[in-house]
Amino acid sequence: MSPLTETEIVALNEALDDEYRALATYDQVIADFGDALPFNNIREAMG
């Protein structure tokens, strides 16, 4: 297996950042509104 290119590393970091933003959004919705579907299901699936 060859090492990742700089472009691949940047893309993976951007995707990871996007997932962290989504997680923060789900957590905030749940904090504001309680166990609101589908946010609580998605949050649980993310671990």
VEXFI-500638 format. One record per residue: x, y, z of N, C-alpha, C in turn; residue in three letters; residue number from 1; chain. Coordinates in pm, whole numbers, always signed. Layout:
BEGIN
<voti <X Y Z> <X Y Z> <X Y Z> "Ala" NUM "A">
...
END
This chain:
BEGIN
<voti <+84 -116 +0> <+0 +0 +0> <+90 +124 +0> "Met" 1 "A">
<voti <+58 +220 -85> <+140 +342 -94> <+89 +447 +5> "Ser" 2 "A">
<voti <+179 +537 +44> <+137 +643 +136> <+34 +735 +70> "Pro" 3 "A">
<voti <-45 +801 +154> <-145 +895 +102> <-76 +1018 +44> "Leu" 4 "A">
<voti <-139 +1073 -57> <-89 +1198 -113> <-136 +1314 -24> "Thr" 5 "A">
<voti <-75 +1429 -41> <-116 +1547 +35> <-263 +1581 +7> "Glu" 6 "A">
<voti <-307 +1566 -116> <-446 +1592 -152> <-540 +1497 -79> "Thr" 7 "A">
<voti <-504 +1372 -70> <-586 +1274 +1> <-592 +1305 +151> "Glu" 8 "A">
<voti <-480 +1344 +207> <-476 +1379 +349> <-566 +1499 +377> "Ile" 9 "A">
<voti <-559 +1600 +293> <-643 +1719 +310> <-790 +1681 +300> "Val" 10 "A">
<voti <-825 +1600 +203> <-964 +1557 +184> <-1014 +1478 +305> "Ala" 11 "A">
<voti <-933 +1390 +356> <-973 +1312 +473> <-990 +1400 +596> "Leu" 12 "A">
<voti <-901 +1497 +615> <-914 +1589 +727> <-1039 +1675 +715> "Asn" 13 "A">
<voti <-1072 +1718 +595> <-1194 +1796 +574> <-1318 +1712 +604> "Glu" 14 "A">
<voti <-1317 +1587 +562> <-1430 +1498 +589> <-1445 +1474 +739> "Ala" 15 "A">
<voti <-1335 +1456 +808> <-1338 +1435 +952> <-1390 +1560 +1024> "Leu" 16 "A">
<voti <-1344 +1677 +983> <-1394 +1802 +1040> <-1545 +1816 +1020> "Asp" 17 "A">
<voti <-1592 +1778 +902> <-1734 +1784 +873> <-1813 +1691 +966> "Asp" 18 "A">
<voti <-1760 +1574 +992> <-1826 +1481 +1084> <-1831 +1537 +1226> "Glu" 19 "A">
<voti <-1723 +1600 +1269> <-1722 +1661 +1403> <-1825 +1775 +1412> "Tyr" 20 "A">
<voti <-1839 +1854 +1306> <-1940 +1960 +1305> <-2080 +1901 +1312> "Arg" 21 "A">
<voti <-2103 +1793 +1239> <-2233 +1727 +1243> <-2262 +1674 +1383> "Ala" 22 "A">
<voti <-2165 +1613 +1444> <-2181 +1560 +1579> <-2216 +1672 +1677> "Leu" 23 "A">
<voti <-2148 +1784 +1667> <-2176 +1898 +1754> <-2318 +1950 +1730> "Ala" 24 "A">
<voti <-2362 +1951 +1605> <-2497 +1995 +1574> <-2600 +1902 +1636> "Thr" 25 "A">
<voti <-2581 +1772 +1623> <-2675 +1675 +1681> <-2678 +1689 +1833> "Tyr" 26 "A">
<voti <-2562 +1704 +1894> <-2556 +1720 +2039> <-2632 +1846 +2083> "Asp" 27 "A">
<voti <-2618 +1954 +2007> <-2686 +2079 +2043> <-2838 +2066 +2026> "Gln" 28 "A">
<voti <-2882 +2002 +1919> <-3026 +1981 +1899> <-3083 +1899 +2015> "Val" 29 "A">
<voti <-3013 +1795 +2053> <-3059 +1710 +2164> <-3060 +1789 +2294> "Ile" 30 "A">
<voti <-2958 +1873 +2316> <-2954 +1956 +2437> <-3068 +2056 +2439> "Ala" 31 "A">
<voti <-3102 +2111 +2324> <-3208 +2212 +2316> <-3348 +2153 +2319> "Asp" 32 "A">
<voti <-3368 +2038 +2254> <-3502 +1985 +2234> <-3525 +1847 +2294> "Phe" 33 "A">
<voti <-3426 +1790 +2358> <-3441 +1656 +2414> <-3418 +1552 +2305> "Gly" 34 "A">
<voti <-3463 +1432 +2332> <-3442 +1322 +2237> <-3530 +1340 +2114> "Asp" 35 "A">
<voti <-3482 +1422 +2022> <-3557 +1455 +1901> <-3513 +1362 +1787> "Ala" 36 "A">
<voti <-3611 +1291 +1732> <-3583 +1208 +1615> <-3560 +1297 +1495> "Leu" 37 "A">
<voti <-3473 +1265 +1406> <-3385 +1149 +1401> <-3250 +1176 +1465> "Pro" 38 "A">
<voti <-3234 +1293 +1527> <-3103 +1333 +1577> <-3048 +1239 +1682> "Phe" 39 "A">
<voti <-3132 +1193 +1773> <-3082 +1102 +1874> <-3039 +968 +1813> "Asn" 40 "A">
<voti <-3112 +920 +1712> <-3073 +795 +1645> <-2939 +810 +1574> "Asn" 41 "A">
<voti <-2922 +922 +1506> <-2797 +946 +1434> <-2682 +958 +1533> "Ile" 42 "A">
<voti <-2705 +1031 +1641> <-2601 +1050 +1743> <-2558 +917 +1804> "Arg" 43 "A">
<voti <-2654 +833 +1835> <-2623 +701 +1891> <-2544 +617 +1792> "Glu" 44 "A">
<voti <-2577 +626 +1664> <-2507 +548 +1563> <-2363 +593 +1546> "Ala" 45 "A">
<voti <-2336 +720 +1578> <-2201 +774 +1563> <-2111 +733 +1680> "Met" 46 "A">
<voti <-2170 +684 +1786> <-2089 +636 +1898> <-2073 +728 +2008> "Gly" 47 "A">
END
